[in-house]
Amino acid sequence: MDPELKIEQQASGRWAIVQETMYGERHVLEEHETVQDAQSSQRLPKIG
């Protein structure tokens, strides 16, 4: 099972791309100022 990537808002107000492993470990891969910046990240798989 591949780790899941999610976009989450951090306590700082910034948006982060978070990778969650099957063991529940969470790793912040990137932080962005806006959710749009996070959504356009090259790390995320393209939808559609």
mmCIF file as gemmi writes it, N, C-alpha and C atoms, coordinates in Angstrom:
data_model
loop_
_atom_site.group_PDB
_atom_site.id
_atom_site.type_symbol
_atom_site.label_atom_id
_atom_site.label_alt_id
_atom_site.label_comp_id
_atom_site.label_asym_id
_atom_site.label_entity_id
_atom_site.label_seq_id
_atom_site.pdbx_PDB_ins_code
_atom_site.Cartn_x
_atom_site.Cartn_y
_atom_site.Cartn_z
_atom_site.occupancy
_atom_site.B_iso_or_equiv
_atom_site.pdbx_formal_charge
_atom_site.auth_seq_id
_atom_site.auth_asym_id
_atom_site.pdbx_PDB_model_num
ATOM 1 N N . MET Axp A 1 ? 0.845 -1.193 0 1 0 ? 1 A 1
ATOM 2 C CA . MET Axp A 1 ? 0 0 0 1 0 ? 1 A 1
ATOM 3 C C . MET Axp A 1 ? 0.882 1.246 0 1 0 ? 1 A 1
ATOM 4 N N . ASP Axp A 2 ? 0.623 2.141 -0.928 1 0 ? 2 A 1
ATOM 5 C CA . ASP Axp A 2 ? 1.404 3.372 -1 1 0 ? 2 A 1
ATOM 6 C C . ASP Axp A 2 ? 0.97 4.328 0.105 1 0 ? 2 A 1
ATOM 7 N N . PRO Axp A 3 ? 1.911 5.112 0.606 1 0 ? 3 A 1
ATOM 8 C CA . PRO Axp A 3 ? 1.523 6.133 1.59 1 0 ? 3 A 1
ATOM 9 C C . PRO Axp A 3 ? 0.536 7.109 0.966 1 0 ? 3 A 1
ATOM 10 N N . GLU Axp A 4 ? -0.382 7.593 1.78 1 0 ? 4 A 1
ATOM 11 C CA . GLU Axp A 4 ? -1.417 8.499 1.3 1 0 ? 4 A 1
ATOM 12 C C . GLU Axp A 4 ? -0.948 9.94 1.454 1 0 ? 4 A 1
ATOM 13 N N . LEU Axp A 5 ? -1.208 10.766 0.448 1 0 ? 5 A 1
ATOM 14 C CA . LEU Axp A 5 ? -0.882 12.188 0.517 1 0 ? 5 A 1
ATOM 15 C C . LEU Axp A 5 ? -2.16 12.979 0.748 1 0 ? 5 A 1
ATOM 16 N N . LYS Axp A 6 ? -2.087 13.917 1.686 1 0 ? 6 A 1
ATOM 17 C CA . LYS Axp A 6 ? -3.242 14.751 2.002 1 0 ? 6 A 1
ATOM 18 C C . LYS Axp A 6 ? -2.789 16.197 2.082 1 0 ? 6 A 1
ATOM 19 N N . ILE Axp A 7 ? -3.711 17.116 1.864 1 0 ? 7 A 1
ATOM 20 C CA . ILE Axp A 7 ? -3.455 18.533 2.101 1 0 ? 7 A 1
ATOM 21 C C . ILE Axp A 7 ? -4.173 18.894 3.393 1 0 ? 7 A 1
ATOM 22 N N . GLU Axp A 8 ? -3.425 19.45 4.334 1 0 ? 8 A 1
ATOM 23 C CA . GLU Axp A 8 ? -3.997 19.815 5.626 1 0 ? 8 A 1
ATOM 24 C C . GLU Axp A 8 ? -3.531 21.204 6.014 1 0 ? 8 A 1
ATOM 25 N N . GLN Axp A 9 ? -4.404 21.931 6.717 1 0 ? 9 A 1
ATOM 26 C CA . GLN Axp A 9 ? -3.991 23.237 7.223 1 0 ? 9 A 1
ATOM 27 C C . GLN Axp A 9 ? -3.276 23.036 8.553 1 0 ? 9 A 1
ATOM 28 N N . GLN Axp A 10 ? -2.131 23.661 8.68 1 0 ? 10 A 1
ATOM 29 C CA . GLN Axp A 10 ? -1.33 23.556 9.888 1 0 ? 10 A 1
ATOM 30 C C . GLN Axp A 10 ? -1.778 24.607 10.903 1 0 ? 10 A 1
ATOM 31 N N . ALA Axp A 11 ? -1.333 24.457 12.144 1 0 ? 11 A 1
ATOM 32 C CA . ALA Axp A 11 ? -1.669 25.419 13.192 1 0 ? 11 A 1
ATOM 33 C C . ALA Axp A 11 ? -1.171 26.821 12.849 1 0 ? 11 A 1
ATOM 34 N N . SER Axp A 12 ? -0.102 26.889 12.069 1 0 ? 12 A 1
ATOM 35 C CA . SER Axp A 12 ? 0.477 28.176 11.668 1 0 ? 12 A 1
ATOM 36 C C . SER Axp A 12 ? -0.382 28.895 10.629 1 0 ? 12 A 1
ATOM 37 N N . GLY Axp A 13 ? -1.372 28.197 10.072 1 0 ? 13 A 1
ATOM 38 C CA . GLY Axp A 13 ? -2.205 28.77 9.026 1 0 ? 13 A 1
ATOM 39 C C . GLY Axp A 13 ? -1.716 28.422 7.633 1 0 ? 13 A 1
ATOM 40 N N . ARG Axp A 14 ? -0.536 27.828 7.553 1 0 ? 14 A 1
ATOM 41 C CA . ARG Axp A 14 ? 0 27.41 6.258 1 0 ? 14 A 1
ATOM 42 C C . ARG Axp A 14 ? -0.616 26.065 5.885 1 0 ? 14 A 1
ATOM 43 N N . TRP Axp A 15 ? -0.524 25.733 4.604 1 0 ? 15 A 1
ATOM 44 C CA . TRP Axp A 15 ? -1.065 24.477 4.107 1 0 ? 15 A 1
ATOM 45 C C . TRP Axp A 15 ? 0.078 23.523 3.842 1 0 ? 15 A 1
ATOM 46 N N . ALA Axp A 16 ? -0.077 22.292 4.245 1 0 ? 16 A 1
ATOM 47 C CA . ALA Axp A 16 ? 1.001 21.322 4.101 1 0 ? 16 A 1
ATOM 48 C C . ALA Axp A 16 ? 0.515 20.104 3.335 1 0 ? 16 A 1
ATOM 49 N N . ILE Axp A 17 ? 1.44 19.527 2.569 1 0 ? 17 A 1
ATOM 50 C CA . ILE Axp A 17 ? 1.202 18.223 1.965 1 0 ? 17 A 1
ATOM 51 C C . ILE Axp A 17 ? 1.781 17.212 2.939 1 0 ? 17 A 1
ATOM 52 N N . VAL Axp A 18 ? 0.902 16.372 3.468 1 0 ? 18 A 1
ATOM 53 C CA . VAL Axp A 18 ? 1.279 15.429 4.508 1 0 ? 18 A 1
ATOM 54 C C . VAL Axp A 18 ? 1.197 14.019 3.945 1 0 ? 18 A 1
ATOM 55 N N . GLN Axp A 19 ? 2.229 13.244 4.197 1 0 ? 19 A 1
ATOM 56 C CA . GLN Axp A 19 ? 2.254 11.837 3.789 1 0 ? 19 A 1
ATOM 57 C C . GLN Axp A 19 ? 1.983 11.008 5.031 1 0 ? 19 A 1
ATOM 58 N N . GLU Axp A 20 ? 0.975 10.14 4.948 1 0 ? 20 A 1
ATOM 59 C CA . GLU Axp A 20 ? 0.64 9.276 6.073 1 0 ? 20 A 1
ATOM 60 C C . GLU Axp A 20 ? 0.947 7.836 5.686 1 0 ? 20 A 1
ATOM 61 N N . THR Axp A 21 ? 1.773 7.185 6.499 1 0 ? 21 A 1
ATOM 62 C CA . THR Axp A 21 ? 2.132 5.804 6.21 1 0 ? 21 A 1
ATOM 63 C C . THR Axp A 21 ? 1.074 4.866 6.766 1 0 ? 21 A 1
ATOM 64 N N . MET Axp A 22 ? 1.18 3.6 6.376 1 0 ? 22 A 1
ATOM 65 C CA . MET Axp A 22 ? 0.207 2.618 6.859 1 0 ? 22 A 1
ATOM 66 C C . MET Axp A 22 ? 0.337 2.382 8.361 1 0 ? 22 A 1
ATOM 67 N N . TYR Axp A 23 ? 1.413 2.872 8.954 1 0 ? 23 A 1
ATOM 68 C CA . TYR Axp A 23 ? 1.605 2.743 10.403 1 0 ? 23 A 1
ATOM 69 C C . TYR Axp A 23 ? 1.097 3.967 11.154 1 0 ? 23 A 1
ATOM 70 N N . GLY Axp A 24 ? 0.511 4.915 10.424 1 0 ? 24 A 1
ATOM 71 C CA . GLY Axp A 24 ? -0.032 6.108 11.054 1 0 ? 24 A 1
ATOM 72 C C . GLY Axp A 24 ? 0.99 7.205 11.273 1 0 ? 24 A 1
ATOM 73 N N . GLU Axp A 25 ? 2.212 7.018 10.766 1 0 ? 25 A 1
ATOM 74 C CA . GLU Axp A 25 ? 3.218 8.071 10.88 1 0 ? 25 A 1
ATOM 75 C C . GLU Axp A 25 ? 2.897 9.17 9.878 1 0 ? 25 A 1
ATOM 76 N N . ARG Axp A 26 ? 3.145 10.399 10.274 1 0 ? 26 A 1
ATOM 77 C CA . ARG Axp A 26 ? 2.831 11.535 9.411 1 0 ? 26 A 1
ATOM 78 C C . ARG Axp A 26 ? 4.106 12.325 9.146 1 0 ? 26 A 1
ATOM 79 N N . HIS Axp A 27 ? 4.313 12.658 7.887 1 0 ? 27 A 1
ATOM 80 C CA . HIS Axp A 27 ? 5.489 13.417 7.479 1 0 ? 27 A 1
ATOM 81 C C . HIS Axp A 27 ? 5.034 14.58 6.612 1 0 ? 27 A 1
ATOM 82 N N . VAL Axp A 28 ? 5.429 15.793 6.985 1 0 ? 28 A 1
ATOM 83 C CA . VAL Axp A 28 ? 5.134 16.964 6.164 1 0 ? 28 A 1
ATOM 84 C C . VAL Axp A 28 ? 6.17 17.023 5.05 1 0 ? 28 A 1
ATOM 85 N N . LEU Axp A 29 ? 5.709 16.957 3.814 1 0 ? 29 A 1
ATOM 86 C CA . LEU Axp A 29 ? 6.607 16.974 2.664 1 0 ? 29 A 1
ATOM 87 C C . LEU Axp A 29 ? 6.878 18.391 2.181 1 0 ? 29 A 1
ATOM 88 N N . GLU Axp A 30 ? 5.851 19.218 2.192 1 0 ? 30 A 1
ATOM 89 C CA . GLU Axp A 30 ? 5.969 20.599 1.715 1 0 ? 30 A 1
ATOM 90 C C . GLU Axp A 30 ? 4.997 21.455 2.501 1 0 ? 30 A 1
ATOM 91 N N . GLU Axp A 31 ? 5.323 22.742 2.628 1 0 ? 31 A 1
ATOM 92 C CA . GLU Axp A 31 ? 4.384 23.714 3.179 1 0 ? 31 A 1
ATOM 93 C C . GLU Axp A 31 ? 4.174 24.817 2.159 1 0 ? 31 A 1
ATOM 94 N N . HIS Axp A 32 ? 2.945 25.324 2.111 1 0 ? 32 A 1
ATOM 95 C CA . HIS Axp A 32 ? 2.59 26.365 1.151 1 0 ? 32 A 1
ATOM 96 C C . HIS Axp A 32 ? 1.765 27.434 1.849 1 0 ? 32 A 1
ATOM 97 N N . GLU Axp A 33 ? 1.79 28.63 1.267 1 0 ? 33 A 1
ATOM 98 C CA . GLU Axp A 33 ? 1.032 29.753 1.83 1 0 ? 33 A 1
ATOM 99 C C . GLU Axp A 33 ? -0.472 29.573 1.642 1 0 ? 33 A 1
ATOM 100 N N . THR Axp A 34 ? -0.873 29.034 0.492 1 0 ? 34 A 1
ATOM 101 C CA . THR Axp A 34 ? -2.303 28.906 0.192 1 0 ? 34 A 1
ATOM 102 C C . THR Axp A 34 ? -2.633 27.472 -0.206 1 0 ? 34 A 1
ATOM 103 N N . VAL Axp A 35 ? -3.9 27.121 -0.072 1 0 ? 35 A 1
ATOM 104 C CA . VAL Axp A 35 ? -4.332 25.781 -0.457 1 0 ? 35 A 1
ATOM 105 C C . VAL Axp A 35 ? -4.177 25.592 -1.966 1 0 ? 35 A 1
ATOM 106 N N . GLN Axp A 36 ? -4.334 26.67 -2.738 1 0 ? 36 A 1
ATOM 107 C CA . GLN Axp A 36 ? -4.167 26.556 -4.187 1 0 ? 36 A 1
ATOM 108 C C . GLN Axp A 36 ? -2.725 26.189 -4.537 1 0 ? 36 A 1
ATOM 109 N N . ASP Axp A 37 ? -1.769 26.792 -3.827 1 0 ? 37 A 1
ATOM 110 C CA . ASP Axp A 37 ? -0.364 26.445 -4.058 1 0 ? 37 A 1
ATOM 111 C C . ASP Axp A 37 ? -0.123 24.975 -3.728 1 0 ? 37 A 1
ATOM 112 N N . ALA Axp A 38 ? -0.693 24.514 -2.626 1 0 ? 38 A 1
ATOM 113 C CA . ALA Axp A 38 ? -0.522 23.115 -2.234 1 0 ? 38 A 1
ATOM 114 C C . ALA Axp A 38 ? -1.144 22.184 -3.272 1 0 ? 38 A 1
ATOM 115 N N . GLN Axp A 39 ? -2.328 22.551 -3.777 1 0 ? 39 A 1
ATOM 116 C CA . GLN Axp A 39 ? -3.012 21.7 -4.754 1 0 ? 39 A 1
ATOM 117 C C . GLN Axp A 39 ? -2.258 21.624 -6.073 1 0 ? 39 A 1
ATOM 118 N N . SER Axp A 40 ? -1.483 22.647 -6.395 1 0 ? 40 A 1
ATOM 119 C CA . SER Axp A 40 ? -0.755 22.649 -7.662 1 0 ? 40 A 1
ATOM 120 C C . SER Axp A 40 ? 0.649 22.059 -7.521 1 0 ? 40 A 1
ATOM 121 N N . SER Axp A 41 ? 0.948 21.507 -6.368 1 0 ? 41 A 1
ATOM 122 C CA . SER Axp A 41 ? 2.268 20.923 -6.135 1 0 ? 41 A 1
ATOM 123 C C . SER Axp A 41 ? 2.546 19.769 -7.089 1 0 ? 41 A 1
ATOM 124 N N . GLN Axp A 42 ? 3.787 19.644 -7.479 1 0 ? 42 A 1
ATOM 125 C CA . GLN Axp A 42 ? 4.199 18.542 -8.355 1 0 ? 42 A 1
ATOM 126 C C . GLN Axp A 42 ? 4.15 17.192 -7.637 1 0 ? 42 A 1
ATOM 127 N N . ARG Axp A 43 ? 4.123 17.196 -6.315 1 0 ? 43 A 1
ATOM 128 C CA . ARG Axp A 43 ? 4.106 15.937 -5.558 1 0 ? 43 A 1
ATOM 129 C C . ARG Axp A 43 ? 2.77 15.208 -5.652 1 0 ? 43 A 1
ATOM 130 N N . LEU Axp A 44 ? 1.702 15.978 -5.837 1 0 ? 44 A 1
ATOM 131 C CA . LEU Axp A 44 ? 0.373 15.36 -5.843 1 0 ? 44 A 1
ATOM 132 C C . LEU Axp A 44 ? 0.094 14.704 -7.189 1 0 ? 44 A 1
ATOM 133 N N . PRO Axp A 45 ? -0.555 13.556 -7.165 1 0 ? 45 A 1
ATOM 134 C CA . PRO Axp A 45 ? -0.929 12.934 -8.441 1 0 ? 45 A 1
ATOM 135 C C . PRO Axp A 45 ? -1.963 13.803 -9.144 1 0 ? 45 A 1
ATOM 136 N N . LYS Axp A 46 ? -1.864 13.876 -10.443 1 0 ? 46 A 1
ATOM 137 C CA . LYS Axp A 46 ? -2.823 14.675 -11.212 1 0 ? 46 A 1
ATOM 138 C C . LYS Axp A 46 ? -4.143 13.915 -11.315 1 0 ? 46 A 1
ATOM 139 N N . ILE Axp A 47 ? -5.225 14.631 -11.118 1 0 ? 47 A 1
ATOM 140 C CA . ILE Axp A 47 ? -6.561 14.024 -11.149 1 0 ? 47 A 1
ATOM 141 C C . ILE Axp A 47 ? -7.242 14.417 -12.46 1 0 ? 47 A 1
ATOM 142 N N . GLY Axp A 48 ? -7.807 13.419 -13.128 1 0 ? 48 A 1
ATOM 143 C CA . GLY Axp A 48 ? -8.564 13.707 -14.328 1 0 ? 48 A 1
ATOM 144 C C . GLY Axp A 48 ? -7.781 13.634 -15.6 1 0 ? 48 A 1
